[in-house]
C-alpha cells in the first residue's frame, strides 16, 4: 500500500513539474509572436518538439536503459522538451494562424471546423496508441511520432506562409469606416453651405 501511495505522489509531483515548466515555456512567445512573426515562432517550437521526441525515442532504443528499466532518465527530459515545443509553437499559434489565413467573414466558421478536426484527431491518436504499442512497442510508436514531427518542421519551413497582416482585421475596417463617415460629413457640410449661398443670392 505504501508503495502505491508513493507512486501516486511521485506521479502527481511529476505532473506538477511538467505543467509548471510548460506554463513557463508558453509565456515568452506572448512577447515575440508579433515581433518576429508567426512562422519563425512556429518553426522554433517545431524544432524543440523534434529534439524532445528524438530524446524520447532514444530512451526506448538504448539497450542499457531498457534492460535496467531506467528509460525515464532520458524520457522525462524528452517529454518536457516535447511539450514545451508544443506550447511555444503550434499549440497557441494553431488557431491564430488559421484565423489570419482567411478573410474575417469566414474566420468563425473555419475556426469552429478546425477545432472539431483537432478534437477528432486527438481522439484518434489517444485511441490508437495502445493497439500500436502492443503491436510494434513503445519504441515503434515513438519512431512514428518522431517522423511526423520531422514532417511538421519541414512543412512549416517550406509550405507555411507568414500570416501576420495577410488579411486586414476589424480595426482596419473600422478606420476605413471612420474615413468614409468623415468624407460623408464633409460632403454634407459642403452641400448645406452651397444651399445657404443659393438662398442668399436669391434674396
Biotite code that builds the C-alpha atoms (Angstrom):
import biotite.structure as struc

atoms = struc.array([
    struc.Atom([0.000, 0.000, 0.000], chain_id="A", res_id=1, res_name="UNK", atom_name="CA", element="C"),
    struc.Atom([2.825, 2.416, 0.848], chain_id="A", res_id=2, res_name="UNK", atom_name="CA", element="C"),
    struc.Atom([4.445, 1.670, -2.494], chain_id="A", res_id=3, res_name="UNK", atom_name="CA", element="C"),
    struc.Atom([1.189, 2.531, -4.270], chain_id="A", res_id=4, res_name="UNK", atom_name="CA", element="C"),
    struc.Atom([0.865, 5.820, -2.369], chain_id="A", res_id=5, res_name="UNK", atom_name="CA", element="C"),
    struc.Atom([4.492, 6.701, -3.099], chain_id="A", res_id=6, res_name="UNK", atom_name="CA", element="C"),
    struc.Atom([3.990, 6.089, -6.817], chain_id="A", res_id=7, res_name="UNK", atom_name="CA", element="C"),
    struc.Atom([0.846, 8.189, -6.769], chain_id="A", res_id=8, res_name="UNK", atom_name="CA", element="C"),
    struc.Atom([2.638, 11.053, -5.044], chain_id="A", res_id=9, res_name="UNK", atom_name="CA", element="C"),
    struc.Atom([5.549, 10.794, -7.477], chain_id="A", res_id=10, res_name="UNK", atom_name="CA", element="C"),
    struc.Atom([3.136, 10.865, -10.401], chain_id="A", res_id=11, res_name="UNK", atom_name="CA", element="C"),
    struc.Atom([1.431, 13.990, -9.042], chain_id="A", res_id=12, res_name="UNK", atom_name="CA", element="C"),
    struc.Atom([4.790, 15.684, -8.431], chain_id="A", res_id=13, res_name="UNK", atom_name="CA", element="C"),
    struc.Atom([5.951, 14.911, -11.970], chain_id="A", res_id=14, res_name="UNK", atom_name="CA", element="C"),
    struc.Atom([2.649, 16.188, -13.401], chain_id="A", res_id=15, res_name="UNK", atom_name="CA", element="C"),
    struc.Atom([3.030, 19.407, -11.402], chain_id="A", res_id=16, res_name="UNK", atom_name="CA", element="C"),
    struc.Atom([6.633, 19.880, -12.523], chain_id="A", res_id=17, res_name="UNK", atom_name="CA", element="C"),
    struc.Atom([5.804, 19.263, -16.176], chain_id="A", res_id=18, res_name="UNK", atom_name="CA", element="C"),
    struc.Atom([2.750, 21.544, -16.020], chain_id="A", res_id=19, res_name="UNK", atom_name="CA", element="C"),
    struc.Atom([4.767, 24.333, -14.390], chain_id="A", res_id=20, res_name="UNK", atom_name="CA", element="C"),
    struc.Atom([7.533, 24.002, -16.961], chain_id="A", res_id=21, res_name="UNK", atom_name="CA", element="C"),
    struc.Atom([5.042, 24.092, -19.831], chain_id="A", res_id=22, res_name="UNK", atom_name="CA", element="C"),
    struc.Atom([3.436, 27.271, -18.420], chain_id="A", res_id=23, res_name="UNK", atom_name="CA", element="C"),
    struc.Atom([6.847, 28.891, -18.131], chain_id="A", res_id=24, res_name="UNK", atom_name="CA", element="C"),
    struc.Atom([7.750, 27.979, -21.699], chain_id="A", res_id=25, res_name="UNK", atom_name="CA", element="C"),
    struc.Atom([4.412, 29.230, -23.041], chain_id="A", res_id=26, res_name="UNK", atom_name="CA", element="C"),
    struc.Atom([4.954, 32.737, -21.651], chain_id="A", res_id=27, res_name="UNK", atom_name="CA", element="C"),
    struc.Atom([7.867, 34.091, -23.783], chain_id="A", res_id=28, res_name="UNK", atom_name="CA", element="C"),
    struc.Atom([6.107, 33.595, -27.114], chain_id="A", res_id=29, res_name="UNK", atom_name="CA", element="C"),
    struc.Atom([3.444, 36.097, -25.998], chain_id="A", res_id=30, res_name="UNK", atom_name="CA", element="C"),
    struc.Atom([6.113, 38.805, -26.331], chain_id="A", res_id=31, res_name="UNK", atom_name="CA", element="C"),
    struc.Atom([7.777, 37.531, -29.534], chain_id="A", res_id=32, res_name="UNK", atom_name="CA", element="C"),
    struc.Atom([4.821, 36.454, -31.664], chain_id="A", res_id=33, res_name="UNK", atom_name="CA", element="C"),
    struc.Atom([4.229, 39.981, -33.016], chain_id="A", res_id=34, res_name="UNK", atom_name="CA", element="C"),
    struc.Atom([7.895, 40.984, -33.135], chain_id="A", res_id=35, res_name="UNK", atom_name="CA", element="C"),
    struc.Atom([9.425, 38.084, -35.050], chain_id="A", res_id=36, res_name="UNK", atom_name="CA", element="C"),
    struc.Atom([6.313, 36.780, -36.806], chain_id="A", res_id=37, res_name="UNK", atom_name="CA", element="C"),
    struc.Atom([4.177, 33.675, -36.524], chain_id="A", res_id=38, res_name="UNK", atom_name="CA", element="C"),
    struc.Atom([6.194, 31.439, -38.846], chain_id="A", res_id=39, res_name="UNK", atom_name="CA", element="C"),
    struc.Atom([9.528, 31.860, -37.049], chain_id="A", res_id=40, res_name="UNK", atom_name="CA", element="C"),
    struc.Atom([7.930, 31.058, -33.685], chain_id="A", res_id=41, res_name="UNK", atom_name="CA", element="C"),
    struc.Atom([6.208, 28.033, -35.235], chain_id="A", res_id=42, res_name="UNK", atom_name="CA", element="C"),
    struc.Atom([9.467, 26.714, -36.725], chain_id="A", res_id=43, res_name="UNK", atom_name="CA", element="C"),
    struc.Atom([11.335, 27.254, -33.446], chain_id="A", res_id=44, res_name="UNK", atom_name="CA", element="C"),
    struc.Atom([8.665, 25.420, -31.460], chain_id="A", res_id=45, res_name="UNK", atom_name="CA", element="C"),
    struc.Atom([8.608, 22.577, -34.008], chain_id="A", res_id=46, res_name="UNK", atom_name="CA", element="C"),
    struc.Atom([12.384, 22.240, -33.703], chain_id="A", res_id=47, res_name="UNK", atom_name="CA", element="C"),
    struc.Atom([12.098, 21.859, -29.928], chain_id="A", res_id=48, res_name="UNK", atom_name="CA", element="C"),
    struc.Atom([9.395, 19.231, -30.477], chain_id="A", res_id=49, res_name="UNK", atom_name="CA", element="C"),
    struc.Atom([11.706, 17.263, -32.779], chain_id="A", res_id=50, res_name="UNK", atom_name="CA", element="C"),
    struc.Atom([14.552, 17.377, -30.261], chain_id="A", res_id=51, res_name="UNK", atom_name="CA", element="C"),
    struc.Atom([12.274, 16.285, -27.410], chain_id="A", res_id=52, res_name="UNK", atom_name="CA", element="C"),
    struc.Atom([10.771, 13.410, -29.408], chain_id="A", res_id=53, res_name="UNK", atom_name="CA", element="C"),
    struc.Atom([14.248, 12.319, -30.564], chain_id="A", res_id=54, res_name="UNK", atom_name="CA", element="C"),
    struc.Atom([15.383, 12.060, -26.933], chain_id="A", res_id=55, res_name="UNK", atom_name="CA", element="C"),
    struc.Atom([12.183, 10.227, -26.034], chain_id="A", res_id=56, res_name="UNK", atom_name="CA", element="C"),
    struc.Atom([12.708, 7.820, -28.924], chain_id="A", res_id=57, res_name="UNK", atom_name="CA", element="C"),
    struc.Atom([16.313, 7.138, -27.924], chain_id="A", res_id=58, res_name="UNK", atom_name="CA", element="C"),
    struc.Atom([15.268, 6.375, -24.344], chain_id="A", res_id=59, res_name="UNK", atom_name="CA", element="C"),
    struc.Atom([13.423, 3.315, -25.654], chain_id="A", res_id=60, res_name="UNK", atom_name="CA", element="C"),
    struc.Atom([16.105, 2.267, -28.142], chain_id="A", res_id=61, res_name="UNK", atom_name="CA", element="C"),
    struc.Atom([19.235, 2.248, -25.945], chain_id="A", res_id=62, res_name="UNK", atom_name="CA", element="C"),
    struc.Atom([19.580, -1.339, -24.657], chain_id="A", res_id=63, res_name="UNK", atom_name="CA", element="C"),
    struc.Atom([21.260, -0.365, -21.380], chain_id="A", res_id=64, res_name="UNK", atom_name="CA", element="C"),
    struc.Atom([18.360, 1.882, -20.379], chain_id="A", res_id=65, res_name="UNK", atom_name="CA", element="C"),
    struc.Atom([15.731, -0.637, -21.469], chain_id="A", res_id=66, res_name="UNK", atom_name="CA", element="C"),
    struc.Atom([17.392, -3.620, -19.761], chain_id="A", res_id=67, res_name="UNK", atom_name="CA", element="C"),
    struc.Atom([17.752, -1.756, -16.473], chain_id="A", res_id=68, res_name="UNK", atom_name="CA", element="C"),
    struc.Atom([14.324, -0.116, -16.813], chain_id="A", res_id=69, res_name="UNK", atom_name="CA", element="C"),
    struc.Atom([15.729, 3.374, -16.363], chain_id="A", res_id=70, res_name="UNK", atom_name="CA", element="C"),
    struc.Atom([14.390, 4.917, -19.562], chain_id="A", res_id=71, res_name="UNK", atom_name="CA", element="C"),
    struc.Atom([12.890, 7.725, -17.522], chain_id="A", res_id=72, res_name="UNK", atom_name="CA", element="C"),
    struc.Atom([16.351, 9.319, -17.187], chain_id="A", res_id=73, res_name="UNK", atom_name="CA", element="C"),
    struc.Atom([16.001, 10.322, -20.838], chain_id="A", res_id=74, res_name="UNK", atom_name="CA", element="C"),
    struc.Atom([12.264, 10.055, -21.409], chain_id="A", res_id=75, res_name="UNK", atom_name="CA", element="C"),
    struc.Atom([11.326, 12.660, -18.789], chain_id="A", res_id=76, res_name="UNK", atom_name="CA", element="C"),
    struc.Atom([13.531, 15.437, -20.272], chain_id="A", res_id=77, res_name="UNK", atom_name="CA", element="C"),
    struc.Atom([12.279, 14.404, -23.703], chain_id="A", res_id=78, res_name="UNK", atom_name="CA", element="C"),
    struc.Atom([8.645, 14.748, -22.648], chain_id="A", res_id=79, res_name="UNK", atom_name="CA", element="C"),
    struc.Atom([9.328, 18.146, -21.086], chain_id="A", res_id=80, res_name="UNK", atom_name="CA", element="C"),
    struc.Atom([11.032, 19.411, -24.252], chain_id="A", res_id=81, res_name="UNK", atom_name="CA", element="C"),
    struc.Atom([8.320, 17.981, -26.488], chain_id="A", res_id=82, res_name="UNK", atom_name="CA", element="C"),
    struc.Atom([5.514, 19.616, -24.505], chain_id="A", res_id=83, res_name="UNK", atom_name="CA", element="C"),
    struc.Atom([7.485, 22.873, -24.324], chain_id="A", res_id=84, res_name="UNK", atom_name="CA", element="C"),
    struc.Atom([7.814, 22.861, -28.102], chain_id="A", res_id=85, res_name="UNK", atom_name="CA", element="C"),
    struc.Atom([4.058, 22.466, -28.432], chain_id="A", res_id=86, res_name="UNK", atom_name="CA", element="C"),
    struc.Atom([3.366, 25.348, -26.049], chain_id="A", res_id=87, res_name="UNK", atom_name="CA", element="C"),
    struc.Atom([5.911, 27.604, -27.733], chain_id="A", res_id=88, res_name="UNK", atom_name="CA", element="C"),
    struc.Atom([4.881, 26.800, -31.278], chain_id="A", res_id=89, res_name="UNK", atom_name="CA", element="C"),
    struc.Atom([1.907, 25.015, -32.726], chain_id="A", res_id=90, res_name="UNK", atom_name="CA", element="C"),
    struc.Atom([-0.172, 24.948, -29.535], chain_id="A", res_id=91, res_name="UNK", atom_name="CA", element="C"),
    struc.Atom([-1.055, 28.646, -29.235], chain_id="A", res_id=92, res_name="UNK", atom_name="CA", element="C"),
    struc.Atom([-0.279, 29.532, -32.866], chain_id="A", res_id=93, res_name="UNK", atom_name="CA", element="C"),
    struc.Atom([-2.598, 26.977, -34.421], chain_id="A", res_id=94, res_name="UNK", atom_name="CA", element="C"),
    struc.Atom([-5.817, 28.962, -34.153], chain_id="A", res_id=95, res_name="UNK", atom_name="CA", element="C"),
    struc.Atom([-4.045, 32.313, -34.504], chain_id="A", res_id=96, res_name="UNK", atom_name="CA", element="C"),
    struc.Atom([-2.588, 31.404, -37.889], chain_id="A", res_id=97, res_name="UNK", atom_name="CA", element="C"),
    struc.Atom([-5.777, 29.715, -39.078], chain_id="A", res_id=98, res_name="UNK", atom_name="CA", element="C"),
    struc.Atom([-7.803, 32.832, -38.229], chain_id="A", res_id=99, res_name="UNK", atom_name="CA", element="C"),
    struc.Atom([-5.355, 35.041, -40.153], chain_id="A", res_id=100, res_name="UNK", atom_name="CA", element="C"),
    struc.Atom([-5.231, 32.877, -43.282], chain_id="A", res_id=101, res_name="UNK", atom_name="CA", element="C"),
    struc.Atom([-8.748, 33.750, -44.383], chain_id="A", res_id=102, res_name="UNK", atom_name="CA", element="C"),
    struc.Atom([-10.878, 36.898, -44.664], chain_id="A", res_id=103, res_name="UNK", atom_name="CA", element="C"),
    struc.Atom([-12.552, 37.961, -41.451], chain_id="A", res_id=104, res_name="UNK", atom_name="CA", element="C"),
    struc.Atom([-16.073, 36.996, -42.520], chain_id="A", res_id=105, res_name="UNK", atom_name="CA", element="C"),
    struc.Atom([-15.026, 33.319, -42.742], chain_id="A", res_id=106, res_name="UNK", atom_name="CA", element="C"),
    struc.Atom([-12.881, 33.188, -39.595], chain_id="A", res_id=107, res_name="UNK", atom_name="CA", element="C"),
    struc.Atom([-15.526, 31.973, -37.123], chain_id="A", res_id=108, res_name="UNK", atom_name="CA", element="C"),
    struc.Atom([-16.713, 29.100, -39.321], chain_id="A", res_id=109, res_name="UNK", atom_name="CA", element="C"),
    struc.Atom([-13.169, 27.978, -40.147], chain_id="A", res_id=110, res_name="UNK", atom_name="CA", element="C"),
    struc.Atom([-12.024, 28.072, -36.520], chain_id="A", res_id=111, res_name="UNK", atom_name="CA", element="C"),
    struc.Atom([-15.052, 26.037, -35.450], chain_id="A", res_id=112, res_name="UNK", atom_name="CA", element="C"),
    struc.Atom([-14.345, 23.467, -38.155], chain_id="A", res_id=113, res_name="UNK", atom_name="CA", element="C"),
    struc.Atom([-10.646, 23.207, -37.299], chain_id="A", res_id=114, res_name="UNK", atom_name="CA", element="C"),
    struc.Atom([-11.336, 22.840, -33.574], chain_id="A", res_id=115, res_name="UNK", atom_name="CA", element="C"),
    struc.Atom([-13.635, 19.927, -34.433], chain_id="A", res_id=116, res_name="UNK", atom_name="CA", element="C"),
    struc.Atom([-10.933, 18.365, -36.605], chain_id="A", res_id=117, res_name="UNK", atom_name="CA", element="C"),
    struc.Atom([-8.388, 18.848, -33.817], chain_id="A", res_id=118, res_name="UNK", atom_name="CA", element="C"),
    struc.Atom([-10.618, 17.151, -31.241], chain_id="A", res_id=119, res_name="UNK", atom_name="CA", element="C"),
    struc.Atom([-11.318, 14.205, -33.545], chain_id="A", res_id=120, res_name="UNK", atom_name="CA", element="C"),
    struc.Atom([-7.608, 13.865, -34.342], chain_id="A", res_id=121, res_name="UNK", atom_name="CA", element="C"),
    struc.Atom([-6.750, 13.880, -30.641], chain_id="A", res_id=122, res_name="UNK", atom_name="CA", element="C"),
    struc.Atom([-9.321, 11.165, -30.004], chain_id="A", res_id=123, res_name="UNK", atom_name="CA", element="C"),
    struc.Atom([-7.902, 9.027, -32.823], chain_id="A", res_id=124, res_name="UNK", atom_name="CA", element="C"),
    struc.Atom([-4.318, 9.410, -31.578], chain_id="A", res_id=125, res_name="UNK", atom_name="CA", element="C"),
    struc.Atom([-5.287, 8.592, -27.990], chain_id="A", res_id=126, res_name="UNK", atom_name="CA", element="C"),
    struc.Atom([-7.311, 5.553, -29.049], chain_id="A", res_id=127, res_name="UNK", atom_name="CA", element="C"),
    struc.Atom([-4.683, 4.234, -31.467], chain_id="A", res_id=128, res_name="UNK", atom_name="CA", element="C"),
    struc.Atom([-1.740, 4.425, -29.045], chain_id="A", res_id=129, res_name="UNK", atom_name="CA", element="C"),
    struc.Atom([-2.460, 1.258, -27.051], chain_id="A", res_id=130, res_name="UNK", atom_name="CA", element="C"),
    struc.Atom([-3.072, -1.043, -30.068], chain_id="A", res_id=131, res_name="UNK", atom_name="CA", element="C"),
    struc.Atom([0.034, 0.315, -31.806], chain_id="A", res_id=132, res_name="UNK", atom_name="CA", element="C"),
    struc.Atom([2.136, -0.022, -28.675], chain_id="A", res_id=133, res_name="UNK", atom_name="CA", element="C"),
    struc.Atom([1.086, -3.643, -28.200], chain_id="A", res_id=134, res_name="UNK", atom_name="CA", element="C"),
    struc.Atom([1.986, -4.495, -31.817], chain_id="A", res_id=135, res_name="UNK", atom_name="CA", element="C"),
    struc.Atom([5.155, -2.522, -32.506], chain_id="A", res_id=136, res_name="UNK", atom_name="CA", element="C"),
    struc.Atom([6.184, -1.476, -28.987], chain_id="A", res_id=137, res_name="UNK", atom_name="CA", element="C"),
    struc.Atom([6.666, 1.955, -27.475], chain_id="A", res_id=138, res_name="UNK", atom_name="CA", element="C"),
    struc.Atom([9.857, 2.462, -29.469], chain_id="A", res_id=139, res_name="UNK", atom_name="CA", element="C"),
    struc.Atom([7.947, 1.912, -32.723], chain_id="A", res_id=140, res_name="UNK", atom_name="CA", element="C"),
    struc.Atom([5.280, 4.423, -31.706], chain_id="A", res_id=141, res_name="UNK", atom_name="CA", element="C"),
    struc.Atom([7.960, 6.987, -30.838], chain_id="A", res_id=142, res_name="UNK", atom_name="CA", element="C"),
    struc.Atom([9.686, 6.415, -34.181], chain_id="A", res_id=143, res_name="UNK", atom_name="CA", element="C"),
    struc.Atom([6.399, 7.118, -35.989], chain_id="A", res_id=144, res_name="UNK", atom_name="CA", element="C"),
    struc.Atom([5.823, 10.223, -33.856], chain_id="A", res_id=145, res_name="UNK", atom_name="CA", element="C"),
    struc.Atom([9.378, 11.440, -34.494], chain_id="A", res_id=146, res_name="UNK", atom_name="CA", element="C"),
    struc.Atom([8.825, 11.016, -38.235], chain_id="A", res_id=147, res_name="UNK", atom_name="CA", element="C"),
    struc.Atom([5.618, 13.053, -38.020], chain_id="A", res_id=148, res_name="UNK", atom_name="CA", element="C"),
    struc.Atom([7.463, 15.776, -36.084], chain_id="A", res_id=149, res_name="UNK", atom_name="CA", element="C"),
    struc.Atom([10.131, 15.904, -38.788], chain_id="A", res_id=150, res_name="UNK", atom_name="CA", element="C"),
    struc.Atom([7.401, 16.247, -41.404], chain_id="A", res_id=151, res_name="UNK", atom_name="CA", element="C"),
    struc.Atom([5.867, 19.051, -39.338], chain_id="A", res_id=152, res_name="UNK", atom_name="CA", element="C"),
    struc.Atom([9.060, 21.119, -39.234], chain_id="A", res_id=153, res_name="UNK", atom_name="CA", element="C"),
    struc.Atom([9.755, 20.564, -42.955], chain_id="A", res_id=154, res_name="UNK", atom_name="CA", element="C"),
    struc.Atom([6.185, 21.559, -43.795], chain_id="A", res_id=155, res_name="UNK", atom_name="CA", element="C"),
    struc.Atom([6.451, 24.634, -41.557], chain_id="A", res_id=156, res_name="UNK", atom_name="CA", element="C"),
    struc.Atom([9.665, 25.798, -43.225], chain_id="A", res_id=157, res_name="UNK", atom_name="CA", element="C"),
    struc.Atom([8.754, 25.276, -46.880], chain_id="A", res_id=158, res_name="UNK", atom_name="CA", element="C"),
    struc.Atom([4.974, 25.492, -47.088], chain_id="A", res_id=159, res_name="UNK", atom_name="CA", element="C"),
    struc.Atom([3.627, 27.624, -44.221], chain_id="A", res_id=160, res_name="UNK", atom_name="CA", element="C"),
    struc.Atom([3.412, 31.329, -45.017], chain_id="A", res_id=161, res_name="UNK", atom_name="CA", element="C"),
    struc.Atom([3.693, 34.210, -42.606], chain_id="A", res_id=162, res_name="UNK", atom_name="CA", element="C"),
    struc.Atom([0.096, 35.067, -41.726], chain_id="A", res_id=163, res_name="UNK", atom_name="CA", element="C"),
    struc.Atom([0.642, 38.335, -39.870], chain_id="A", res_id=164, res_name="UNK", atom_name="CA", element="C"),
    struc.Atom([-1.128, 41.032, -41.849], chain_id="A", res_id=165, res_name="UNK", atom_name="CA", element="C"),
    struc.Atom([-2.269, 38.591, -44.554], chain_id="A", res_id=166, res_name="UNK", atom_name="CA", element="C"),
    struc.Atom([-5.821, 39.923, -44.323], chain_id="A", res_id=167, res_name="UNK", atom_name="CA", element="C"),
    struc.Atom([-6.945, 43.209, -42.728], chain_id="A", res_id=168, res_name="UNK", atom_name="CA", element="C"),
    struc.Atom([-8.671, 42.819, -39.390], chain_id="A", res_id=169, res_name="UNK", atom_name="CA", element="C"),
    struc.Atom([-11.649, 44.690, -37.976], chain_id="A", res_id=170, res_name="UNK", atom_name="CA", element="C"),
    struc.Atom([-9.582, 47.597, -36.651], chain_id="A", res_id=171, res_name="UNK", atom_name="CA", element="C"),
    struc.Atom([-8.512, 48.455, -40.177], chain_id="A", res_id=172, res_name="UNK", atom_name="CA", element="C"),
    struc.Atom([-12.081, 48.129, -41.379], chain_id="A", res_id=173, res_name="UNK", atom_name="CA", element="C"),
    struc.Atom([-13.150, 50.400, -38.538], chain_id="A", res_id=174, res_name="UNK", atom_name="CA", element="C"),
    struc.Atom([-10.614, 53.018, -39.634], chain_id="A", res_id=175, res_name="UNK", atom_name="CA", element="C"),
    struc.Atom([-11.914, 52.786, -43.189], chain_id="A", res_id=176, res_name="UNK", atom_name="CA", element="C"),
    struc.Atom([-15.491, 53.245, -41.973], chain_id="A", res_id=177, res_name="UNK", atom_name="CA", element="C"),
    struc.Atom([-14.422, 56.267, -39.924], chain_id="A", res_id=178, res_name="UNK", atom_name="CA", element="C"),
    struc.Atom([-12.783, 57.783, -43.008], chain_id="A", res_id=179, res_name="UNK", atom_name="CA", element="C"),
    struc.Atom([-15.930, 57.167, -45.034], chain_id="A", res_id=180, res_name="UNK", atom_name="CA", element="C"),
    struc.Atom([-18.071, 58.799, -42.334], chain_id="A", res_id=181, res_name="UNK", atom_name="CA", element="C"),
    struc.Atom([-15.742, 61.783, -42.248], chain_id="A", res_id=182, res_name="UNK", atom_name="CA", element="C"),
    struc.Atom([-15.983, 62.179, -46.034], chain_id="A", res_id=183, res_name="UNK", atom_name="CA", element="C"),
    struc.Atom([-19.765, 61.895, -45.856], chain_id="A", res_id=184, res_name="UNK", atom_name="CA", element="C"),
    struc.Atom([-19.965, 64.603, -43.201], chain_id="A", res_id=185, res_name="UNK", atom_name="CA", element="C"),
    struc.Atom([-17.686, 66.843, -45.232], chain_id="A", res_id=186, res_name="UNK", atom_name="CA", element="C"),
    struc.Atom([-19.832, 66.405, -48.328], chain_id="A", res_id=187, res_name="UNK", atom_name="CA", element="C"),
    struc.Atom([-22.978, 67.108, -46.316], chain_id="A", res_id=188, res_name="UNK", atom_name="CA", element="C"),
    struc.Atom([-21.485, 70.298, -44.908], chain_id="A", res_id=189, res_name="UNK", atom_name="CA", element="C"),
    struc.Atom([-20.441, 71.393, -48.383], chain_id="A", res_id=190, res_name="UNK", atom_name="CA", element="C"),
    struc.Atom([-23.943, 70.735, -49.637], chain_id="A", res_id=191, res_name="UNK", atom_name="CA", element="C"),
    struc.Atom([-25.551, 72.719, -46.848], chain_id="A", res_id=192, res_name="UNK", atom_name="CA", element="C"),
    struc.Atom([-23.125, 75.555, -47.410], chain_id="A", res_id=193, res_name="UNK", atom_name="CA", element="C"),
    struc.Atom([-23.975, 75.676, -51.091], chain_id="A", res_id=194, res_name="UNK", atom_name="CA", element="C"),
    struc.Atom([-27.684, 75.729, -50.213], chain_id="A", res_id=195, res_name="UNK", atom_name="CA", element="C"),
    struc.Atom([-27.228, 78.714, -47.946], chain_id="A", res_id=196, res_name="UNK", atom_name="CA", element="C"),
    struc.Atom([-25.285, 80.577, -50.612], chain_id="A", res_id=197, res_name="UNK", atom_name="CA", element="C"),
    struc.Atom([-28.048, 79.936, -53.119], chain_id="A", res_id=198, res_name="UNK", atom_name="CA", element="C"),
    struc.Atom([-30.687, 81.282, -50.752], chain_id="A", res_id=199, res_name="UNK", atom_name="CA", element="C"),
    struc.Atom([-28.623, 84.415, -50.107], chain_id="A", res_id=200, res_name="UNK", atom_name="CA", element="C"),
    struc.Atom([-28.168, 85.022, -53.809], chain_id="A", res_id=201, res_name="UNK", atom_name="CA", element="C"),
    struc.Atom([-31.925, 84.650, -54.426], chain_id="A", res_id=202, res_name="UNK", atom_name="CA", element="C"),
    struc.Atom([-32.640, 87.269, -51.740], chain_id="A", res_id=203, res_name="UNK", atom_name="CA", element="C"),
])
